[in-house]
Amino acid sequence: MASTSTGRRRRSAVPRLAAAALASVLALTGCAGGNEIQANNEDQRFIAGDGSATAFEAAERVEAPDVTGTTLGGEEISLSDYEGGIVVLNVWASWCGPCRTEQPVLDEVHTEYADLGVDFLGVNIKDDETAARAYLESKDVAYPSLYDQPGAVPQAFRDTVPPRSIPSTLVIGPEGRIAARVIGPTTYGQLTDLLNPLVVEFGLGDPEERPRVAEQEAADPSREPSADPADEPPGDPSADAEQPAEGGSGTAGDERDDG
């Protein structure tokens, strides 16, 4: 179970939030659009985001709370472990159709930016642990995910830049401040557009020189494609219904490009 602590990101012991305190309905509100994560022990409900993205200028960035917990692989990880590099924090669930849709995008960007100071950390919420582990294994996800069944991690961000839907993605800079947010499933072009200026800003390399997974796959037909639409099982129609989100400036395009 994940736990939280506010303040500057630092490597220290962080008290765990009691599961009982989060067993009731957890709602993250604040935007007039009403996009929110609703967590309940009796059901699995979410309001899908519209994929809108907001990039924050340096002066507008707020500190991310430190969070720590146990991954689905049994490893103890804190957000502060990533200090000094960029971390892409993705909130997901195995039963979420849009999460399955965006997984190949996350995998592709994770591979391409591995040498540019960019790490990924998933946060699995409101999910069955066995199902979540099976999802990671079937998708061959290379980065870790905290198992946060009660939703403690989104709760910790509610006074900063909260993830308001499943999936949601936060981009946190090397200094521990939130640089961007995507509400809903992200795309390759959108996520790379958010990462590229941040990589350059902190002198972590030239994103234009990164390897392109799509080009490598095209050059080597024997390689498995990064996306396999047939792998996605039919889901709850409500999982694909998107509702308007309170967007911000800097909404990136929905179509794939080379970033």
C-alpha positions as CSV (number, residue, x, y, z in Angstrom):
1,M,0.0,0.0,0.0
2,A,1.3,3.4,-0.8
3,S,1.8,6.2,1.8
4,T,2.4,9.8,1.6
5,S,4.3,12.8,3.1
6,T,4.1,16.4,2.0
7,G,7.1,18.7,1.7
8,R,10.3,18.6,-0.3
9,R,11.1,15.3,-1.9
10,R,13.8,13.6,0.2
11,R,14.9,10.1,0.9
12,S,13.5,9.4,4.3
13,A,11.1,7.1,6.1
14,V,7.5,8.1,5.4
15,P,4.7,7.0,7.6
16,R,2.1,4.8,5.9
17,L,-1.5,6.0,5.7
18,A,-3.8,3.6,7.4
19,A,-6.0,1.8,4.9
20,A,-9.0,2.2,7.2
21,A,-8.7,6.0,6.8
22,L,-9.1,5.6,3.1
23,A,-11.7,2.8,3.0
24,S,-14.5,5.3,2.5
25,V,-15.2,7.1,-0.7
26,L,-12.2,9.2,-1.9
27,A,-13.1,12.0,-4.3
28,L,-10.6,14.4,-5.8
29,T,-12.5,17.5,-6.8
30,G,-11.7,21.1,-7.7
31,C,-12.2,21.5,-11.4
32,A,-15.5,22.8,-12.6
33,G,-15.4,20.1,-15.3
34,G,-16.0,17.5,-12.6
35,N,-13.4,15.0,-13.7
36,E,-12.5,13.0,-10.6
37,I,-11.3,9.8,-9.3
38,Q,-13.9,8.1,-7.1
39,A,-12.5,5.3,-5.0
40,N,-14.8,2.9,-3.1
41,N,-14.2,-0.6,-1.7
42,E,-17.5,-1.8,-3.1
43,D,-17.1,-0.7,-6.7
44,Q,-14.7,0.6,-9.3
45,R,-15.8,3.8,-10.8
46,F,-14.0,6.5,-12.7
47,I,-14.7,9.4,-14.9
48,A,-12.6,9.3,-18.0
49,G,-10.6,12.4,-18.8
50,D,-10.5,13.9,-22.3
51,G,-6.7,13.6,-22.8
52,S,-6.1,17.3,-22.2
53,A,-2.6,18.3,-21.2
54,T,-1.2,21.3,-19.3
55,A,2.5,22.3,-19.3
56,F,3.5,24.6,-16.4
57,E,6.1,27.3,-16.8
58,A,9.0,27.1,-14.3
59,A,7.6,29.8,-12.1
60,E,4.2,28.0,-11.9
61,R,5.4,24.6,-10.9
62,V,4.5,23.4,-7.4
63,E,6.3,20.8,-5.3
64,A,5.2,17.2,-5.6
65,P,4.5,15.5,-2.3
66,D,6.8,12.6,-1.5
67,V,5.0,9.3,-1.8
68,T,6.4,5.9,-0.9
69,G,5.1,2.3,-1.1
70,T,5.5,-1.2,-2.3
71,T,5.5,-2.1,-6.0
72,L,3.7,-5.0,-7.5
73,G,7.1,-6.6,-7.7
74,G,7.6,-6.3,-3.9
75,E,10.1,-3.4,-4.0
76,E,10.0,-0.4,-1.7
77,I,10.1,2.8,-3.7
78,S,9.8,6.5,-2.9
79,L,9.2,9.3,-5.4
80,S,12.2,10.9,-3.9
81,D,14.3,8.0,-5.2
82,Y,14.0,9.7,-8.6
83,E,15.3,13.1,-7.5
84,G,17.7,14.5,-10.1
85,G,15.9,13.1,-13.0
86,I,12.5,13.5,-14.7
87,V,9.8,11.0,-13.6
88,V,6.6,10.3,-15.5
89,L,4.0,9.2,-12.9
90,N,1.1,7.3,-14.4
91,V,-2.1,6.4,-12.6
92,W,-3.7,3.2,-14.0
93,A,-5.9,0.2,-13.3
94,S,-6.0,-3.2,-15.1
95,W,-9.8,-2.9,-15.6
96,C,-9.5,0.5,-17.3
97,G,-9.9,0.4,-21.0
98,P,-8.2,3.7,-21.8
99,C,-5.2,2.5,-19.6
100,R,-4.8,-0.5,-21.9
101,T,-5.0,1.8,-24.9
102,E,-2.2,4.1,-23.8
103,Q,0.1,1.4,-22.5
104,P,2.0,0.9,-25.7
105,V,2.6,4.7,-25.8
106,L,4.1,4.6,-22.3
107,D,6.3,1.7,-23.2
108,E,7.5,3.3,-26.3
109,V,8.3,6.7,-24.7
110,H,9.9,4.9,-21.7
111,T,12.3,3.1,-24.1
112,E,13.2,6.1,-26.1
113,Y,13.9,8.4,-23.2
114,A,15.7,6.0,-21.0
115,D,19.1,7.7,-21.7
116,L,17.7,11.2,-21.3
117,G,17.2,11.2,-17.6
118,V,13.5,10.1,-17.8
119,D,12.1,7.3,-15.6
120,F,8.6,6.0,-15.3
121,L,6.7,5.0,-12.2
122,G,3.2,3.6,-12.4
123,V,0.5,3.9,-9.6
124,N,-2.0,1.1,-9.7
125,I,-5.2,2.1,-7.8
126,K,-8.5,0.5,-7.0
127,D,-7.5,-2.8,-8.4
128,D,-7.1,-6.5,-7.6
129,E,-3.4,-7.2,-6.9
130,T,-3.4,-10.5,-8.9
131,A,-5.1,-8.8,-11.9
132,A,-2.7,-5.9,-11.8
133,R,0.3,-8.2,-11.7
134,A,-1.1,-10.3,-14.6
135,Y,-1.6,-7.1,-16.6
136,L,2.1,-6.0,-16.1
137,E,3.2,-9.5,-17.1
138,S,1.0,-9.8,-20.2
139,K,2.0,-6.3,-21.4
140,D,5.7,-6.9,-20.5
141,V,5.9,-3.5,-18.7
142,A,9.5,-2.7,-18.0
143,Y,9.0,0.0,-15.3
144,P,7.7,-0.5,-11.7
145,S,4.2,0.3,-10.4
146,L,3.2,1.1,-6.8
147,Y,0.3,-1.0,-5.7
148,D,-2.1,1.6,-4.1
149,Q,-5.4,0.0,-3.8
150,P,-7.0,2.6,-1.5
151,G,-5.9,5.5,-3.7
152,A,-3.5,7.2,-1.2
153,V,-1.2,8.6,-4.0
154,P,-3.9,10.6,-5.8
155,Q,-5.1,11.8,-2.4
156,A,-1.6,13.1,-1.6
157,F,-1.6,15.3,-4.8
158,R,-5.0,16.8,-4.2
159,D,-3.6,20.1,-2.9
160,T,-1.0,20.4,-5.7
161,V,-1.8,19.2,-9.2
162,P,-4.0,16.2,-8.7
163,P,-4.5,13.3,-11.2
164,R,-8.3,13.6,-11.7
165,S,-9.0,10.5,-13.8
166,I,-7.9,7.0,-14.6
167,P,-5.6,7.1,-16.4
168,S,-3.8,10.3,-15.5
169,T,-0.1,11.3,-16.0
170,L,2.1,13.7,-14.1
171,V,5.5,14.8,-15.3
172,I,7.8,15.8,-12.4
173,G,11.1,17.6,-13.0
174,P,14.5,16.9,-11.5
175,E,13.9,19.5,-8.8
176,G,10.8,17.7,-7.6
177,R,8.2,20.1,-9.1
178,I,5.3,19.2,-11.2
179,A,5.9,20.3,-14.8
180,A,3.0,18.9,-16.7
181,R,-0.3,16.9,-16.3
182,V,-2.4,14.9,-18.7
183,I,-6.0,14.1,-17.7
184,G,-7.0,10.9,-19.4
185,P,-5.0,8.7,-21.8
186,T,-2.0,10.3,-23.4
187,T,-0.6,9.9,-26.9
188,Y,3.0,9.6,-28.2
189,G,3.0,13.1,-29.7
190,Q,1.5,14.6,-26.6
191,L,3.8,13.0,-24.1
192,T,7.0,13.6,-26.1
193,D,6.0,17.3,-26.6
194,L,5.8,17.6,-22.8
195,L,9.1,15.8,-22.2
196,N,11.3,17.4,-24.9
197,P,11.5,20.9,-23.6
198,L,12.0,19.6,-20.0
199,V,14.9,17.4,-21.1
200,V,16.5,20.4,-22.8
201,E,15.7,22.8,-19.9
202,F,17.7,20.6,-17.5
203,G,20.5,19.7,-19.9
204,L,19.7,16.0,-19.9
205,G,20.5,15.5,-23.6
206,D,19.1,16.2,-27.1
207,P,15.7,14.5,-27.5
208,E,15.9,14.8,-31.2
209,E,18.8,12.3,-31.2
210,R,16.9,9.7,-29.2
211,P,16.3,6.3,-30.8
212,R,12.8,5.9,-32.4
213,V,11.1,2.6,-31.6
214,A,8.8,2.8,-34.6
215,E,11.8,3.3,-37.0
216,Q,13.6,0.3,-35.4
217,E,10.5,-1.9,-35.8
218,A,10.1,-0.8,-39.4
219,A,13.7,-1.7,-40.1
220,D,13.4,-5.1,-38.4
221,P,10.2,-6.8,-39.4
222,S,11.0,-9.7,-36.9
223,R,10.6,-7.3,-34.0
224,E,7.2,-7.4,-32.2
225,P,5.2,-4.2,-32.7
226,S,5.0,-1.9,-29.7
227,A,1.2,-1.8,-30.0
228,D,-1.1,-4.7,-30.4
229,P,-4.8,-3.6,-30.6
230,A,-5.9,-7.2,-30.7
231,D,-4.4,-7.6,-27.2
232,E,-7.0,-5.3,-25.7
233,P,-10.1,-7.3,-24.5
234,P,-13.5,-5.7,-24.8
235,G,-14.2,-3.5,-21.8
236,D,-17.1,-1.8,-20.1
237,P,-18.5,0.8,-22.6
238,S,-18.5,3.3,-19.8
239,A,-14.7,3.0,-19.6
240,D,-14.4,4.6,-23.0
241,A,-16.9,7.4,-22.4
242,E,-15.0,10.6,-21.9
243,Q,-16.3,13.7,-20.2
244,P,-15.0,17.2,-20.6
245,A,-12.1,18.1,-18.3
246,E,-10.9,21.4,-17.0
247,G,-8.2,21.9,-19.5
248,G,-5.3,24.2,-19.2
249,S,-3.0,25.9,-21.6
250,G,-0.7,23.8,-23.7
251,T,-3.0,21.0,-24.8
252,A,-1.0,18.8,-27.1
253,G,-2.3,17.2,-30.3
254,D,-4.0,13.8,-30.3
255,E,-2.3,12.5,-33.3
256,R,1.0,10.7,-33.2
257,D,4.1,12.5,-34.5
258,D,7.8,12.1,-34.0
259,G,8.0,14.6,-31.1
